[in-house]
Structure formats: structure tokens, C-alpha cells
Amino acid sequence: MDGMAKTSTTTQGLRAAIERSGYYPALVAEAVEAAVGGEPIQSYLVHQETTFDQNEVRRHVTVLVLTDHRFIVSHTDEQAADSTSPTPYATTSTESVKLDRVSSVVVSRVVANPESYTPGTLPREVVLTIGWGAVSRIDLEPAACGDPNCEADHGYTGSSTADDLSLRVSEAGDGPETVRQALAFAQAISEATADPAR
């Protein structure tokens, strides 16, 4: 299969995944396609999440797309009617990040019965965290010394964590295919950001 055929297949797969999510597919697809432009798609992940907010059910879809040079994130949320709109509405946003800006890709896997784990078995849950410096979290705590009777002020100690995107998928909630796609996307973006030519 040549590169053009792969790109066409990948683009069709992305559109089909957006359609399958059933979450305003025309709106989501248009936003994602506008952000991608004419670039070939290397990998993608579509994740729908339903949350409960008091008496309301809210849906959210995240679409991640990897091209040769960029990482694109799209979020779409639905909102109930409020003081700004007499009817329910949806908001969709896209962010385009150059691959050389991606600073970290963290993949956390939850595996049942690790003592009998067989390589290649799907994890029960995957959390994909990608950082590119747009959002950082700083956790601070008072610094202390080894003396339990010391009352001196030792300042603070802490850590800064890139936390731009964190996405959790599970076999029980999202199905094994979504878990597989999350792992494939994580591998693709890890390989793309490790490429010294970028």
C-alpha cells in the first residue's frame, strides 16, 4: 500500500470513528478536518465521555490526530440552554501543536492479575497524558528537615507537571477496540516526538 492509499484509508477511518461516536458527527468532523487541512493523517483517536452534572447528562468528545508535523486536539461539549442561549448548544475547539513542542507522552496501563500477564494482552485501562507546555500544574508543600523537633521555616518544595491533556479509556467502559487505538496512538506520537529529524 503506498502512502497516498494509507492516508486515504486513515482519513476514512477517522471520519468513520467520528460517525460511530454519534456525537454531533457533522460538527466534530468539520472542526477536525479544518484543523488538519491537507496534511496526511498518521494516527487518530476518538473518545466520547458521558458525565452527570446534577440532573443533567452531558456528553464530551475528544479527537486526537497526529500528522507528519502536528498534534491536533479537538474537544466538543454540549451545553444546556442558559442565560446566553435559549436553546441547547455545543462548543467545539481545536488546538494545533507542532510536534517539536510536545514535551512528554505518559502512558499508564492498568493490568489485572499481573502475576499471570501474557505479553500482548490488552490492559484493563489506559491513561494517556500528553504535555506541550500550555498547562502546567505545580504541587507545593512545606519543606522539612530530618529533625522532628525543628520549628524553622525551610521554605517550600514541590514539583511542576505538564498536564495539557489526560485521557482515560477502559475496556469495560469504552471497549477493547478503543483501548487498542489509545495504545496505537500513544506509540505513534511517542515515535513521532522521538524522531531527531523533527
Backbone as JSON Lines, residues from 0, in Angstrom:
{"i":0,"aa":"M","n":[0.85,-1.17,0.0],"ca":[0.0,0.0,0.0],"c":[0.89,1.23,0.0]}
{"i":1,"aa":"D","n":[0.68,2.15,-0.93],"ca":[1.52,3.35,-0.96],"c":[1.02,4.37,0.06]}
{"i":2,"aa":"G","n":[1.8,5.46,0.24],"ca":[1.47,6.46,1.24],"c":[0.13,7.12,1.0]}
{"i":3,"aa":"M","n":[-0.19,7.38,-0.27],"ca":[-1.46,8.04,-0.59],"c":[-2.64,7.15,-0.21]}
{"i":4,"aa":"A","n":[-2.55,5.87,-0.49],"ca":[-3.64,4.95,-0.15],"c":[-3.8,4.86,1.37]}
{"i":5,"aa":"K","n":[-2.66,4.81,2.1],"ca":[-2.72,4.73,3.56],"c":[-3.39,5.98,4.12]}
{"i":6,"aa":"T","n":[-3.02,7.16,3.59],"ca":[-3.59,8.42,4.06],"c":[-5.09,8.43,3.83]}
{"i":7,"aa":"S","n":[-5.53,8.02,2.66],"ca":[-6.95,8.0,2.35],"c":[-7.69,7.05,3.3]}
{"i":8,"aa":"T","n":[-7.11,5.88,3.54],"ca":[-7.72,4.9,4.45],"c":[-7.78,5.46,5.87]}
{"i":9,"aa":"T","n":[-6.71,6.12,6.31],"ca":[-6.67,6.68,7.65],"c":[-7.7,7.79,7.8]}
{"i":10,"aa":"T","n":[-7.81,8.65,6.8],"ca":[-8.8,9.73,6.82],"c":[-10.21,9.16,6.88]}
{"i":11,"aa":"Q","n":[-10.48,8.13,6.08],"ca":[-11.79,7.49,6.11],"c":[-12.05,6.84,7.46]}
{"i":12,"aa":"G","n":[-11.02,6.23,8.05],"ca":[-11.16,5.6,9.37],"c":[-11.49,6.63,10.44]}
{"i":13,"aa":"L","n":[-10.85,7.81,10.36],"ca":[-11.13,8.87,11.32],"c":[-12.57,9.33,11.19]}
{"i":14,"aa":"R","n":[-13.01,9.56,9.96],"ca":[-14.39,10.01,9.75],"c":[-15.37,8.95,10.25]}
{"i":15,"aa":"A","n":[-15.09,7.68,9.99],"ca":[-15.97,6.59,10.44],"c":[-16.02,6.54,11.97]}
{"i":16,"aa":"A","n":[-14.87,6.75,12.63],"ca":[-14.83,6.74,14.09],"c":[-15.64,7.89,14.67]}
{"i":17,"aa":"I","n":[-15.56,9.06,14.03],"ca":[-16.36,10.21,14.47],"c":[-17.85,9.91,14.28]}
{"i":18,"aa":"E","n":[-18.2,9.3,13.16],"ca":[-19.6,8.93,12.9],"c":[-20.08,7.92,13.94]}
{"i":19,"aa":"R","n":[-19.25,6.92,14.26],"ca":[-19.63,5.9,15.23],"c":[-19.87,6.48,16.62]}
{"i":20,"aa":"S","n":[-19.13,7.53,16.96],"ca":[-19.32,8.13,18.28],"c":[-20.74,8.68,18.41]}
{"i":21,"aa":"G","n":[-21.35,9.05,17.27],"ca":[-22.73,9.51,17.27],"c":[-22.92,10.87,17.92]}
{"i":22,"aa":"Y","n":[-21.86,11.57,18.17],"ca":[-21.91,12.82,18.91],"c":[-21.7,13.98,17.96]}
{"i":23,"aa":"Y","n":[-22.77,14.55,17.46],"ca":[-22.72,15.66,16.5],"c":[-21.63,15.44,15.45]}
{"i":24,"aa":"P","n":[-21.69,14.33,14.72],"ca":[-20.58,13.97,13.83],"c":[-20.26,15.01,12.76]}
{"i":25,"aa":"A","n":[-21.28,15.68,12.22],"ca":[-21.0,16.69,11.18],"c":[-20.2,17.85,11.76]}
{"i":26,"aa":"L","n":[-20.57,18.31,12.94],"ca":[-19.87,19.41,13.6],"c":[-18.44,19.02,13.97]}
{"i":27,"aa":"V","n":[-18.29,17.85,14.58],"ca":[-16.96,17.38,15.02],"c":[-16.06,17.17,13.81]}
{"i":28,"aa":"A","n":[-16.57,16.49,12.78],"ca":[-15.75,16.2,11.59],"c":[-15.32,17.49,10.9]}
{"i":29,"aa":"E","n":[-16.22,18.45,10.79],"ca":[-15.86,19.71,10.12],"c":[-14.74,20.43,10.87]}
{"i":30,"aa":"A","n":[-14.85,20.49,12.21],"ca":[-13.82,21.17,13.01],"c":[-12.48,20.47,12.88]}
{"i":31,"aa":"V","n":[-12.48,19.14,12.96],"ca":[-11.23,18.37,12.88],"c":[-10.62,18.5,11.49]}
{"i":32,"aa":"E","n":[-11.44,18.35,10.45],"ca":[-10.92,18.43,9.08],"c":[-10.35,19.81,8.76]}
{"i":33,"aa":"A","n":[-10.99,20.86,9.31],"ca":[-10.47,22.22,9.09],"c":[-9.1,22.38,9.76]}
{"i":34,"aa":"A","n":[-8.94,21.79,10.95],"ca":[-7.66,21.89,11.66],"c":[-6.57,21.08,10.96]}
{"i":35,"aa":"V","n":[-6.93,19.9,10.46],"ca":[-5.95,19.03,9.79],"c":[-5.53,19.63,8.45]}
{"i":36,"aa":"G","n":[-6.47,20.26,7.74],"ca":[-6.17,20.81,6.43],"c":[-5.83,19.69,5.47]}
{"i":37,"aa":"G","n":[-4.83,19.9,4.64],"ca":[-4.45,18.9,3.64],"c":[-3.38,17.93,4.1]}
{"i":38,"aa":"E","n":[-2.98,17.99,5.38],"ca":[-1.9,17.13,5.85],"c":[-2.35,15.67,5.93]}
{"i":39,"aa":"P","n":[-1.48,14.74,5.62],"ca":[-1.8,13.32,5.79],"c":[-1.94,12.97,7.27]}
{"i":40,"aa":"I","n":[-2.92,12.15,7.59],"ca":[-3.14,11.7,8.97],"c":[-2.36,10.42,9.2]}
{"i":41,"aa":"Q","n":[-1.54,10.43,10.25],"ca":[-0.73,9.26,10.6],"c":[-1.43,8.36,11.61]}
{"i":42,"aa":"S","n":[-2.15,8.98,12.55],"ca":[-2.83,8.21,13.59],"c":[-3.92,9.1,14.18]}
{"i":43,"aa":"Y","n":[-4.92,8.46,14.82],"ca":[-6.01,9.22,15.43],"c":[-6.62,8.42,16.57]}
{"i":44,"aa":"L","n":[-7.36,9.13,17.41],"ca":[-8.11,8.5,18.5],"c":[-9.35,9.35,18.73]}
{"i":45,"aa":"V","n":[-10.51,8.71,18.77],"ca":[-11.77,9.39,19.06],"c":[-12.29,8.81,20.36]}
{"i":46,"aa":"H","n":[-12.57,9.68,21.33],"ca":[-13.04,9.21,22.64],"c":[-14.25,10.03,23.09]}
{"i":47,"aa":"Q","n":[-15.36,9.34,23.32],"ca":[-16.55,10.01,23.84],"c":[-16.69,9.7,25.31]}
{"i":48,"aa":"E","n":[-17.06,10.72,26.08],"ca":[-17.21,10.56,27.52],"c":[-18.55,11.17,27.93]}
{"i":49,"aa":"T","n":[-19.29,10.46,28.76],"ca":[-20.56,10.96,29.28],"c":[-20.38,11.24,30.76]}
{"i":50,"aa":"T","n":[-20.79,12.44,31.18],"ca":[-20.7,12.81,32.59],"c":[-22.08,13.22,33.09]}
{"i":51,"aa":"F","n":[-22.24,13.16,34.39],"ca":[-23.51,13.54,35.02],"c":[-23.27,14.79,35.84]}
{"i":52,"aa":"D","n":[-24.03,15.85,35.54],"ca":[-23.91,17.13,36.23],"c":[-25.25,17.43,36.88]}
{"i":53,"aa":"Q","n":[-25.37,17.17,38.17],"ca":[-26.62,17.28,38.91],"c":[-27.69,16.45,38.21]}
{"i":54,"aa":"N","n":[-28.68,17.09,37.61],"ca":[-29.76,16.34,36.97],"c":[-29.57,16.2,35.47]}
{"i":55,"aa":"E","n":[-28.42,16.63,34.96],"ca":[-28.2,16.63,33.52],"c":[-27.12,15.63,33.12]}
{"i":56,"aa":"V","n":[-27.32,15.06,31.94],"ca":[-26.32,14.2,31.34],"c":[-25.61,15.03,30.28]}
{"i":57,"aa":"R","n":[-24.28,15.09,30.36],"ca":[-23.51,15.86,29.38],"c":[-22.55,14.94,28.65]}
{"i":58,"aa":"R","n":[-22.42,15.18,27.38],"ca":[-21.5,14.38,26.59],"c":[-20.33,15.25,26.15]}
{"i":59,"aa":"H","n":[-19.2,14.6,25.97],"ca":[-17.98,15.29,25.56],"c":[-17.24,14.34,24.62]}
{"i":60,"aa":"V","n":[-16.71,14.86,23.53],"ca":[-15.91,14.02,22.65],"c":[-14.56,14.7,22.45]}
{"i":61,"aa":"T","n":[-13.52,13.89,22.53],"ca":[-12.16,14.35,22.27],"c":[-11.65,13.6,21.05]}
{"i":62,"aa":"V","n":[-11.08,14.33,20.11],"ca":[-10.47,13.72,18.92],"c":[-9.01,14.14,18.9]}
{"i":63,"aa":"L","n":[-8.12,13.15,18.84],"ca":[-6.68,13.4,18.74],"c":[-6.23,12.96,17.36]}
{"i":64,"aa":"V","n":[-5.45,13.8,16.7],"ca":[-4.97,13.48,15.36],"c":[-3.47,13.78,15.3]}
{"i":65,"aa":"L","n":[-2.74,12.85,14.72],"ca":[-1.3,13.02,14.51],"c":[-1.05,13.13,13.02]}
{"i":66,"aa":"T","n":[-0.39,14.22,12.6],"ca":[0.03,14.36,11.21],"c":[1.56,14.28,11.18]}
{"i":67,"aa":"D","n":[2.14,14.52,10.04],"ca":[3.6,14.48,9.95],"c":[4.29,15.53,10.82]}
{"i":68,"aa":"H","n":[3.62,16.68,11.02],"ca":[4.27,17.79,11.7],"c":[3.53,18.31,12.92]}
{"i":69,"aa":"R","n":[2.25,17.85,13.09],"ca":[1.44,18.43,14.16],"c":[0.66,17.37,14.94]}
{"i":70,"aa":"F","n":[0.3,17.77,16.15],"ca":[-0.61,17.02,17.01],"c":[-1.83,17.91,17.19]}
{"i":71,"aa":"I","n":[-2.99,17.42,16.82],"ca":[-4.22,18.22,16.86],"c":[-5.16,17.63,17.89]}
{"i":72,"aa":"V","n":[-5.68,18.51,18.75],"ca":[-6.63,18.11,19.79],"c":[-7.93,18.85,19.54]}
{"i":73,"aa":"S","n":[-9.03,18.11,19.51],"ca":[-10.35,18.73,19.36],"c":[-11.23,18.28,20.5]}
{"i":74,"aa":"H","n":[-11.92,19.25,21.1],"ca":[-12.89,18.96,22.17],"c":[-14.24,19.52,21.76]}
{"i":75,"aa":"T","n":[-15.29,18.75,21.95],"ca":[-16.65,19.22,21.71],"c":[-17.49,18.87,22.92]}
{"i":76,"aa":"D","n":[-18.21,19.87,23.42],"ca":[-19.08,19.71,24.59],"c":[-20.47,20.21,24.25]}
{"i":77,"aa":"E","n":[-21.47,19.59,24.86],"ca":[-22.82,20.12,24.72],"c":[-23.2,20.86,25.99]}
{"i":78,"aa":"Q","n":[-23.98,21.9,25.83],"ca":[-24.4,22.74,26.95],"c":[-25.92,22.86,26.93]}
{"i":79,"aa":"A","n":[-26.49,22.94,28.11],"ca":[-27.94,23.15,28.22],"c":[-28.25,24.62,27.95]}
{"i":80,"aa":"A","n":[-29.5,24.9,27.67],"ca":[-29.92,26.3,27.49],"c":[-29.57,27.07,28.76]}
{"i":81,"aa":"D","n":[-29.14,28.31,28.57],"ca":[-28.78,29.15,29.72],"c":[-29.09,30.59,29.4]}
{"i":82,"aa":"S","n":[-28.56,31.51,30.2],"ca":[-28.87,32.93,30.0],"c":[-28.32,33.47,28.69]}
{"i":83,"aa":"T","n":[-27.32,32.8,28.1],"ca":[-26.75,33.28,26.84],"c":[-27.42,32.67,25.62]}
{"i":84,"aa":"S","n":[-28.15,31.56,25.82],"ca":[-28.8,30.88,24.69],"c":[-30.09,30.22,25.16]}
{"i":85,"aa":"P","n":[-31.2,30.52,24.48],"ca":[-32.48,29.92,24.89],"c":[-32.6,28.44,24.5]}
{"i":86,"aa":"T","n":[-31.69,27.95,23.67],"ca":[-31.72,26.55,23.25],"c":[-30.4,25.88,23.61]}
{"i":87,"aa":"P","n":[-30.41,24.55,23.75],"ca":[-29.13,23.85,23.99],"c":[-28.15,24.14,22.85]}
{"i":88,"aa":"Y","n":[-26.86,24.08,23.15],"ca":[-25.85,24.36,22.14],"c":[-24.6,23.53,22.4]}
{"i":89,"aa":"A","n":[-23.72,23.51,21.43],"ca":[-22.45,22.78,21.56],"c":[-21.31,23.74,21.29]}
{"i":90,"aa":"T","n":[-20.2,23.5,21.97],"ca":[-18.98,24.26,21.68],"c":[-17.91,23.27,21.24]}
{"i":91,"aa":"T","n":[-17.19,23.66,20.23],"ca":[-16.1,22.81,19.75],"c":[-14.86,23.66,19.59]}
{"i":92,"aa":"S","n":[-13.72,23.11,19.99],"ca":[-12.46,23.84,19.86],"c":[-11.39,22.88,19.37]}
{"i":93,"aa":"T","n":[-10.43,23.43,18.65],"ca":[-9.3,22.64,18.19],"c":[-8.02,23.37,18.56]}
{"i":94,"aa":"E","n":[-7.02,22.6,18.86],"ca":[-5.69,23.15,19.13],"c":[-4.69,22.39,18.28]}
{"i":95,"aa":"S","n":[-3.82,23.11,17.63],"ca":[-2.8,22.52,16.78],"c":[-1.44,22.78,17.42]}
{"i":96,"aa":"V","n":[-0.71,21.69,17.69],"ca":[0.58,21.79,18.39],"c":[1.66,21.21,17.48]}
{"i":97,"aa":"K","n":[2.72,21.98,17.24],"ca":[3.84,21.45,16.48],"c":[4.46,20.3,17.26]}
{"i":98,"aa":"L","n":[4.85,19.25,16.57],"ca":[5.37,18.07,17.24],"c":[6.61,18.36,18.09]}
{"i":99,"aa":"D","n":[7.43,19.32,17.67],"ca":[8.62,19.6,18.46],"c":[8.3,20.3,19.78]}
{"i":100,"aa":"R","n":[7.04,20.71,19.97],"ca":[6.62,21.3,21.24],"c":[6.16,20.26,22.25]}
{"i":101,"aa":"V","n":[5.82,19.06,21.78],"ca":[5.35,18.01,22.69],"c":[6.53,17.6,23.57]}
{"i":102,"aa":"S","n":[6.38,17.8,24.87],"ca":[7.49,17.56,25.79],"c":[7.39,16.23,26.52]}
{"i":103,"aa":"S","n":[6.18,15.69,26.63],"ca":[6.07,14.4,27.31],"c":[4.85,13.63,26.84]}
{"i":104,"aa":"V","n":[5.02,12.32,26.78],"ca":[3.93,11.4,26.49],"c":[4.0,10.32,27.57]}
{"i":105,"aa":"V","n":[2.98,10.27,28.4],"ca":[2.94,9.31,29.5],"c":[1.8,8.33,29.25]}
{"i":106,"aa":"V","n":[2.11,7.05,29.29],"ca":[1.1,6.01,29.12],"c":[1.07,5.18,30.4]}
{"i":107,"aa":"S","n":[-0.05,5.2,31.09],"ca":[-0.24,4.39,32.3],"c":[-1.19,3.26,31.96]}
{"i":108,"aa":"R","n":[-0.78,2.04,32.26],"ca":[-1.59,0.85,31.97],"c":[-2.01,0.21,33.28]}
{"i":109,"aa":"V","n":[-3.27,-0.2,33.34],"ca":[-3.78,-0.95,34.48],"c":[-4.04,-2.37,33.99]}
{"i":110,"aa":"V","n":[-3.34,-3.32,34.61],"ca":[-3.41,-4.71,34.18],"c":[-3.91,-5.57,35.33]}
{"i":111,"aa":"A","n":[-4.92,-6.39,35.06],"ca":[-5.42,-7.31,36.08],"c":[-4.5,-8.53,36.17]}
{"i":112,"aa":"N","n":[-4.39,-9.11,37.34],"ca":[-3.6,-10.32,37.58],"c":[-2.2,-10.23,36.95]}
{"i":113,"aa":"P","n":[-1.39,-9.27,37.39],"ca":[-0.09,-9.08,36.77],"c":[0.83,-10.28,36.87]}
{"i":114,"aa":"E","n":[0.62,-11.13,37.86],"ca":[1.49,-12.3,38.02],"c":[1.32,-13.29,36.87]}
{"i":115,"aa":"S","n":[0.19,-13.25,36.19],"ca":[-0.01,-14.16,35.06],"c":[-0.15,-13.4,33.74]}
{"i":116,"aa":"Y","n":[0.42,-12.19,33.71],"ca":[0.33,-11.36,32.5],"c":[1.05,-12.02,31.32]}
{"i":117,"aa":"T","n":[0.4,-12.0,30.16],"ca":[0.99,-12.5,28.93],"c":[1.23,-11.31,28.01]}
{"i":118,"aa":"P","n":[2.45,-11.14,27.49],"ca":[2.71,-10.02,26.58],"c":[1.7,-9.99,25.43]}
{"i":119,"aa":"G","n":[1.23,-8.78,25.15],"ca":[0.24,-8.6,24.09],"c":[-1.19,-8.54,24.59]}
{"i":120,"aa":"T","n":[-1.41,-8.91,25.86],"ca":[-2.75,-8.83,26.43],"c":[-3.12,-7.37,26.64]}
{"i":121,"aa":"L","n":[-4.35,-7.01,26.28],"ca":[-4.78,-5.63,26.45],"c":[-4.89,-5.27,27.93]}
{"i":122,"aa":"P","n":[-4.46,-4.08,28.31],"ca":[-4.67,-3.63,29.68],"c":[-6.16,-3.4,29.93]}
{"i":123,"aa":"R","n":[-6.54,-3.43,31.17],"ca":[-7.93,-3.16,31.54],"c":[-8.25,-1.68,31.34]}
{"i":124,"aa":"E","n":[-7.23,-0.84,31.51],"ca":[-7.42,0.61,31.43],"c":[-6.12,1.25,30.96]}
{"i":125,"aa":"V","n":[-6.25,2.34,30.21],"ca":[-5.08,3.1,29.75],"c":[-5.35,4.58,30.02]}
{"i":126,"aa":"V","n":[-4.37,5.26,30.59],"ca":[-4.44,6.71,30.76],"c":[-3.3,7.3,29.94]}
{"i":127,"aa":"L","n":[-3.67,8.14,28.98],"ca":[-2.69,8.79,28.1],"c":[-2.6,10.26,28.5]}
{"i":128,"aa":"T","n":[-1.41,10.7,28.89],"ca":[-1.2,12.1,29.27],"c":[-0.14,12.68,28.33]}
{"i":129,"aa":"I","n":[-0.47,13.78,27.7],"ca":[0.43,14.43,26.74],"c":[0.64,15.87,27.19]}
{"i":130,"aa":"G","n":[1.89,16.28,27.26],"ca":[2.21,17.64,27.68],"c":[2.95,18.4,26.6]}
{"i":131,"aa":"W","n":[2.59,19.66,26.41],"ca":[3.31,20.51,25.45],"c":[3.51,21.92,25.99]}
{"i":132,"aa":"G","n":[3.3,22.09,27.3],"ca":[3.63,23.36,27.92],"c":[2.54,24.39,27.96]}
{"i":133,"aa":"A","n":[1.35,24.08,27.51],"ca":[0.26,25.05,27.56],"c":[-0.32,25.12,28.97]}
{"i":134,"aa":"V","n":[-0.39,23.99,29.67],"ca":[-0.93,23.93,31.02],"c":[0.06,23.16,31.89]}
{"i":135,"aa":"S","n":[0.42,23.76,33.02],"ca":[1.29,23.07,33.97],"c":[0.64,23.12,35.34]}
{"i":136,"aa":"R","n":[0.86,22.07,36.1],"ca":[0.33,22.01,37.46],"c":[1.53,22.05,38.4]}
{"i":137,"aa":"I","n":[1.44,22.88,39.42],"ca":[2.51,22.98,40.41],"c":[1.96,22.5,41.75]}
{"i":138,"aa":"D","n":[2.6,21.5,42.31],"ca":[2.22,20.98,43.63],"c":[3.3,21.39,44.62]}
{"i":139,"aa":"L","n":[2.92,22.18,45.63],"ca":[3.86,22.67,46.64],"c":[3.49,22.13,48.0]}
{"i":140,"aa":"E","n":[4.5,21.94,48.82],"ca":[4.28,21.56,50.22],"c":[5.43,22.13,51.04]}
{"i":141,"aa":"P","n":[5.18,22.36,52.32],"ca":[6.26,22.91,53.16],"c":[7.45,21.94,53.2]}
{"i":142,"aa":"A","n":[8.64,22.49,53.06],"ca":[9.85,21.67,53.15],"c":[10.15,21.41,54.61]}
{"i":143,"aa":"A","n":[10.75,20.29,54.89],"ca":[11.08,19.93,56.27],"c":[12.48,19.34,56.32]}
{"i":144,"aa":"C","n":[13.04,19.34,57.5],"ca":[14.34,18.7,57.68],"c":[14.14,17.4,58.46]}
{"i":145,"aa":"G","n":[15.2,16.69,58.72],"ca":[15.11,15.4,59.4],"c":[14.88,15.49,60.9]}
{"i":146,"aa":"D","n":[14.96,16.69,61.47],"ca":[14.81,16.86,62.91],"c":[13.32,17.02,63.24]}
{"i":147,"aa":"P","n":[12.72,16.06,63.96],"ca":[11.28,16.15,64.26],"c":[10.94,17.3,65.2]}
{"i":148,"aa":"N","n":[11.93,17.85,65.91],"ca":[11.67,18.96,66.84],"c":[11.96,20.33,66.22]}
{"i":149,"aa":"C","n":[12.42,20.36,64.98],"ca":[12.78,21.62,64.33],"c":[11.52,22.43,64.0]}
{"i":150,"aa":"E","n":[11.55,23.72,64.32],"ca":[10.43,24.59,64.03],"c":[10.8,25.68,63.03]}
{"i":151,"aa":"A","n":[11.96,25.57,62.42],"ca":[12.42,26.58,61.46],"c":[11.62,26.49,60.17]}
{"i":152,"aa":"D","n":[11.55,27.63,59.49],"ca":[10.87,27.68,58.2],"c":[11.89,27.26,57.13]}
{"i":153,"aa":"H","n":[11.64,26.13,56.48],"ca":[12.55,25.62,55.46],"c":[12.06,25.93,54.04]}
{"i":154,"aa":"G","n":[11.07,26.81,53.94],"ca":[10.55,27.16,52.62],"c":[9.61,26.09,52.1]}
{"i":155,"aa":"Y","n":[9.57,25.99,50.79],"ca":[8.66,25.03,50.15],"c":[9.42,24.14,49.18]}
{"i":156,"aa":"T","n":[8.87,22.99,48.94],"ca":[9.38,22.09,47.92],"c":[8.19,21.66,47.08]}
{"i":157,"aa":"G","n":[8.45,21.27,45.87],"ca":[7.32,20.86,45.04],"c":[7.75,20.36,43.69]}
{"i":158,"aa":"S","n":[6.78,20.16,42.86],"ca":[7.06,19.68,41.51],"c":[6.12,20.35,40.53]}
{"i":159,"aa":"S","n":[6.6,20.49,39.31],"ca":[5.81,21.05,38.22],"c":[5.58,19.95,37.2]}
{"i":160,"aa":"T","n":[4.32,19.77,36.82],"ca":[3.96,18.7,35.92],"c":[3.22,19.25,34.71]}
{"i":161,"aa":"A","n":[3.67,18.88,33.52],"ca":[2.93,19.25,32.31],"c":[1.66,18.42,32.29]}
{"i":162,"aa":"D","n":[0.53,19.08,32.15],"ca":[-0.75,18.39,32.27],"c":[-1.73,18.94,31.24]}
{"i":163,"aa":"D","n":[-1.31,19.02,30.0],"ca":[-2.16,19.62,28.98],"c":[-3.34,18.75,28.6]}
{"i":164,"aa":"L","n":[-3.13,17.44,28.53],"ca":[-4.2,16.53,28.13],"c":[-4.05,15.22,28.88]}
{"i":165,"aa":"S","n":[-5.11,14.78,29.48],"ca":[-5.12,13.46,30.11],"c":[-6.41,12.77,29.69]}
{"i":166,"aa":"L","n":[-6.26,11.6,29.11],"ca":[-7.41,10.87,28.55],"c":[-7.39,9.45,29.09]}
{"i":167,"aa":"R","n":[-8.51,9.02,29.66],"ca":[-8.61,7.67,30.24],"c":[-9.59,6.85,29.42]}
{"i":168,"aa":"V","n":[-9.16,5.67,29.01],"ca":[-10.05,4.73,28.32],"c":[-9.98,3.4,29.05]}
{"i":169,"aa":"S","n":[-11.11,2.7,29.07],"ca":[-11.13,1.4,29.74],"c":[-11.85,0.39,28.88]}
{"i":170,"aa":"E","n":[-11.45,-0.86,29.04],"ca":[-12.08,-1.93,28.28],"c":[-13.55,-2.05,28.64]}
{"i":171,"aa":"A","n":[-13.88,-1.91,29.92],"ca":[-15.27,-2.05,30.37],"c":[-16.14,-0.9,29.86]}
{"i":172,"aa":"G","n":[-15.63,0.32,29.9],"ca":[-16.44,1.48,29.53],"c":[-16.41,1.83,28.06]}
{"i":173,"aa":"D","n":[-15.26,1.62,27.41],"ca":[-15.09,2.07,26.03],"c":[-14.94,0.94,25.03]}
{"i":174,"aa":"G","n":[-14.65,-0.25,25.52],"ca":[-14.48,-1.4,24.64],"c":[-13.02,-1.64,24.3]}
{"i":175,"aa":"P","n":[-12.69,-2.88,23.94],"ca":[-11.29,-3.23,23.67],"c":[-10.72,-2.51,22.46]}
{"i":176,"aa":"E","n":[-11.53,-2.19,21.45],"ca":[-11.0,-1.52,20.27],"c":[-10.5,-0.12,20.61]}
{"i":177,"aa":"T","n":[-11.2,0.6,21.49],"ca":[-10.77,1.94,21.89],"c":[-9.48,1.86,22.69]}
{"i":178,"aa":"V","n":[-9.35,0.86,23.55],"ca":[-8.11,0.67,24.3],"c":[-6.96,0.4,23.33]}
{"i":179,"aa":"R","n":[-7.2,-0.44,22.34],"ca":[-6.19,-0.75,21.31],"c":[-5.79,0.53,20.56]}
{"i":180,"aa":"Q","n":[-6.78,1.33,20.18],"ca":[-6.49,2.58,19.45],"c":[-5.72,3.57,20.32]}
{"i":181,"aa":"A","n":[-6.05,3.62,21.61],"ca":[-5.31,4.52,22.51],"c":[-3.84,4.13,22.59]}
{"i":182,"aa":"L","n":[-3.58,2.83,22.69],"ca":[-2.19,2.36,22.74],"c":[-1.48,2.63,21.41]}
{"i":183,"aa":"A","n":[-2.17,2.42,20.3],"ca":[-1.56,2.67,18.98],"c":[-1.26,4.16,18.81]}
{"i":184,"aa":"F","n":[-2.19,5.02,19.24],"ca":[-1.96,6.46,19.13],"c":[-0.78,6.87,20.02]}
{"i":185,"aa":"A","n":[-0.74,6.34,21.25],"ca":[0.36,6.66,22.17],"c":[1.7,6.27,21.58]}
{"i":186,"aa":"Q","n":[1.76,5.09,20.96],"ca":[3.0,4.65,20.34],"c":[3.38,5.55,19.17]}
{"i":187,"aa":"A","n":[2.38,5.91,18.36],"ca":[2.65,6.75,17.18],"c":[3.17,8.12,17.58]}
{"i":188,"aa":"I","n":[2.55,8.74,18.59],"ca":[3.01,10.08,18.98],"c":[4.35,10.0,19.71]}
{"i":189,"aa":"S","n":[4.57,8.94,20.47],"ca":[5.89,8.77,21.12],"c":[6.99,8.64,20.08]}
{"i":190,"aa":"E","n":[6.74,7.83,19.07],"ca":[7.75,7.66,17.99],"c":[7.95,8.95,17.23]}
{"i":191,"aa":"A","n":[6.87,9.69,16.95],"ca":[6.97,10.93,16.18],"c":[7.76,11.99,16.94]}
{"i":192,"aa":"T","n":[7.55,12.07,18.25],"ca":[8.26,13.1,19.02],"c":[9.7,12.7,19.32]}
{"i":193,"aa":"A","n":[10.02,11.41,19.18],"ca":[11.39,10.95,19.4],"c":[12.25,11.11,18.16]}
{"i":194,"aa":"D","n":[11.63,11.36,17.02],"ca":[12.35,11.46,15.74],"c":[13.27,12.68,15.77]}
{"i":195,"aa":"P","n":[14.59,12.5,15.72],"ca":[15.53,13.64,15.78],"c":[15.44,14.57,14.59]}
{"i":196,"aa":"A","n":[14.8,14.15,13.5],"ca":[14.7,15.0,12.32],"c":[13.65,16.08,12.5]}
{"i":197,"aa":"R","n":[12.81,15.96,13.53],"ca":[11.74,16.94,13.73],"c":[12.22,18.13,14.53]}
